Amino acid sequence: MSADEVQALLTAAFPDTQFQVEGGGAKFTVQAIGDLFAGKRAVQRQQLIYGVLNEHIASGAIHAVSMSLHTPQEWTERGNG
């Protein structure tokens, strides 16, 4: 599975969220910025992403996912954007 394929899956599931996916083979890094993370703890945010990717994790197409998940406000407060 490619980074572009992972990004397409996530973008289709959460069209109002910005995704940047890097990696290849079965290991990926996902950076996401979106309002859907507002009011959610880190684990809840990760569960949203895993919900989309679980089928591919179960099949072995994805082995590891590292995530950086932020609201737009958090992203700006970190000095980005």
Secondary structure, 3 states (H helix, E strand, C coil): CCHHHHHHHHHHHCCCCEEEEEEECCEEEEEEECHHHCCCCHHHHHHHHHHHHHHHHHHCCCCEEEEEEECHHHHHHCCCC
